């Protein structure tokens, strides 16, 4: 009779399957919560890489007479602060923010008129509170402050 009972039990019961599925779901939710800050840091690293690329392309374009406005001039950003689509032959397509969300989008400041020897690009980083990343004629700089860096010396 014991042998007959062992031979009949070939699968899992519904309760056993539900318990296993619930445990897997619980473990997966814990892992996803732990990965949130890692993803934010990865997006911030992408932003820093983008800003370094943009800065190098702007500097190369500035000294190239066939690029932008000629020698010693950065490509002009329109007065509305519209983004630059490309930077001469040095950067065919200017990268966009990894999230494309409004608080973290790349913001260009206009450099028209007498300010063609300057440019400024900034964005807010996700990984830390009130931290901004700027790229300008002064280089790529990380700032910790509550307000936007548009009025700071890094962008002037």
DATADA-V942045 format. One record per residue. N is the residue number from 1. RES is the residue in one letter. PHI is phi in whole degrees, -180 to 180 (* if undefined). PSI is psi in whole degrees, 0 to 359 (999 if undefined). Layout:
n: (N/N)
res: (RES/RES)
phi: (PHI/PHI)
psi: (PSI/PSI)
This chain:
n: (1/2/3/4/5/6/7/8/9/10/11/12/13/14/15/16/17/18/19/20/21/22/23/24/25/26/27/28/29/30/31/32/33/34/35/36/37/38/39/40/41/42/43/44/45/46/47/48/49/50/51/52/53/54/55/56/57/58/59/60/61/62/63/64/65/66/67/68/69/70/71/72/73/74/75/76/77/78/79/80/81/82/83/84/85/86/87/88/89/90/91/92/93/94/95/96/97/98/99/100/101/102/103/104/105/106/107/108/109/110/111/112/113/114/115/116/117/118/119/120/121/122/123/124/125/126/127/128/129/130/131/132/133/134/135/136/137/138/139/140/141/142/143/144/145/146/147/148/149/150/151/152/153/154/155/156)
res: (X/X/X/X/X/X/X/X/X/X/X/X/X/X/X/X/X/X/X/X/X/X/X/X/X/X/X/X/X/X/X/X/X/X/X/X/X/X/X/X/X/X/X/X/X/X/X/X/X/X/X/X/X/X/X/X/X/X/X/X/X/X/X/X/X/X/X/X/X/X/X/X/X/X/X/X/X/X/X/X/X/X/X/X/X/X/X/X/X/X/X/X/X/X/X/X/X/X/X/X/X/X/X/X/X/X/X/X/X/X/X/X/X/X/X/X/X/X/X/X/X/X/X/X/X/X/X/X/X/X/X/X/X/X/X/X/X/X/X/X/X/X/X/X/X/X/X/X/X/X/X/X/X/X/X/X)
phi: (*/-64/-65/-65/-68/-67/-71/-75/-84/-112/-131/-94/-81/-62/-64/-62/-64/-65/-65/-65/-63/-65/-66/-64/-62/-65/-65/-65/-67/-66/-66/-65/-66/-70/-84/-57/-64/-66/-64/-63/-66/-66/-65/-65/-65/-65/-62/-63/-65/-59/-66/-65/-63/-63/-62/-65/-65/-64/-67/-66/-69/-62/-90/-97/-67/-90/-117/60/-100/103/-61/62/-133/-83/-57/-78/-101/-62/-62/-78/79/-63/-71/-80/-77/-149/-121/53/-89/-86/-147/-62/-138/-70/-65/-102/-60/-60/-99/54/-104/-57/-67/-116/-70/-76/-111/-98/-101/-65/-130/-92/72/-80/-99/-74/-93/-135/-151/-151/-136/-146/-156/-95/-84/-87/-62/-131/-81/54/-117/-118/-115/-123/-128/-150/-62/-92/113/-96/-131/-104/-121/-112/-164/-81/-93/-69/-80/-62/-102/-86/-68/-68/-107/-127)
psi: (321/321/322/322/319/321/330/330/96/345/184/151/165/321/317/317/318/322/316/317/320/319/319/318/319/314/320/321/324/319/317/325/322/334/348/306/329/319/320/318/324/318/323/321/323/318/316/320/316/314/323/318/314/317/316/318/319/319/320/321/327/321/359/119/338/0/144/232/12/189/137/29/137/155/139/133/133/161/336/357/20/148/153/129/320/161/85/219/359/332/98/323/118/128/151/165/141/331/340/33/152/313/342/10/156/124/122/141/146/143/50/170/230/359/27/353/11/153/160/134/133/160/160/135/150/323/330/159/137/43/130/148/127/146/124/188/346/354/189/123/140/129/145/106/162/327/166/149/10/332/4/167/342/337/12/999)
